[in-house]
Amino acid sequence: MDENSIRQRLLDLKAEVSGRIRAIDRDIRHEGMSADWSEQASERENDEVLESLGNSSEAELAQIKAALLRLEDGSYFRCDECGETIPAERLELLPFTAHCVTCAEKMQA
């Protein structure tokens, strides 16, 4: 797992999540909303779900941007909490993670 492939994977994820956020924003603004009042009411019921998805996507985007910065400053492969090396398998599954498994579990507890 070399830095160029990691960078490209993070950039691809960044583009994907950014696209998802734009789509959610369009849906929340109700572009192309139906003229039928009952359909509009139904469309607005989904706003809460869309906002939740948007918020989690924004958080994911922030993590991806932070991972790109860590890659630039050389700290990408180290846990932000304990400083130990993050296993390659974990970075493969979660390329934007900043914590080893042990520290991540402690933070969730």
C-alpha positions in Angstrom: 0.0 0.0 0.0 1.9 3.0 -1.3 1.2 6.6 -0.6 0.1 7.4 -4.2 -2.6 4.7 -4.2 -3.8 5.8 -0.8 -4.0 9.4 -1.9 -5.9 8.4 -5.0 -8.3 6.3 -3.0 -8.9 9.1 -0.6 -9.4 11.6 -3.5 -11.9 9.2 -5.1 -13.8 8.8 -1.8 -13.7 12.6 -1.4 -15.3 13.1 -4.8 -17.9 10.4 -4.1 -18.9 11.8 -0.8 -19.0 15.4 -2.2 -21.3 14.2 -4.9 -23.6 12.5 -2.4 -23.7 15.8 -0.4 -24.6 17.8 -3.5 -27.4 15.3 -4.3 -28.8 15.5 -0.8 -28.7 19.3 -0.9 -30.6 19.2 -4.1 -33.2 16.9 -2.6 -33.6 19.0 0.5 -34.1 22.1 -1.6 -36.8 20.1 -3.4 -35.7 21.0 -6.9 -38.3 19.8 -9.3 -40.9 19.4 -6.5 -44.3 18.2 -7.5 -47.1 20.7 -7.8 -49.4 18.3 -5.9 -49.7 19.3 -2.3 -50.0 15.8 -0.9 -46.9 14.7 -2.8 -45.0 17.8 -1.5 -46.0 16.8 2.0 -44.6 13.3 1.4 -41.4 14.7 0.0 -40.9 16.9 3.0 -41.3 14.0 5.4 -38.1 12.7 4.0 -36.2 15.9 4.9 -35.2 14.6 8.3 -33.7 11.5 6.9 -31.9 13.5 4.2 -30.5 15.9 6.8 -29.2 13.0 8.9 -27.6 11.5 5.8 -26.1 14.9 4.9 -24.7 15.3 8.4 -23.0 11.9 8.4 -21.7 12.6 4.9 -20.3 15.9 6.0 -18.5 14.2 8.9 -17.1 11.5 6.6 -15.9 14.2 4.2 -14.1 16.0 7.1 -12.4 12.7 8.1 -11.3 12.2 4.5 -9.8 15.7 4.3 -8.0 15.2 7.6 -6.6 11.9 6.3 -5.3 13.6 3.2 -3.6 16.2 5.5 -2.1 13.4 7.7 -0.8 11.7 4.5 0.9 15.0 3.6 2.5 15.6 7.0 3.6 12.0 7.3 1.4 11.0 10.3 -1.2 9.0 8.2 0.0 5.5 9.4 0.1 6.5 13.1 -2.8 6.5 15.5 -3.6 10.1 16.6 -4.3 8.8 20.1 -1.4 6.5 21.1 1.0 7.0 18.2 1.2 3.3 17.4 1.2 2.1 13.8 -2.4 1.6 12.4 -2.5 -1.9 10.8 -2.6 -1.9 7.0 -5.7 -4.0 7.1 -7.6 -1.4 9.1 -6.5 1.4 6.7 -7.6 -0.8 3.8 -11.1 -1.0 5.4 -11.3 2.6 6.7 -8.8 4.6 4.7 -9.7 7.8 6.6 -9.4 6.4 10.1 -7.1 8.2 12.5 -7.1 5.6 15.2 -5.9 2.0 15.8 -8.5 -0.6 16.8 -7.7 -0.4 20.5 -8.0 3.4 20.7 -11.2 3.4 18.5 -12.8 0.9 20.8 -11.9 2.9 23.9 -13.4 6.1 22.3 -16.7 4.3 21.5 -17.0 2.9 25.0 
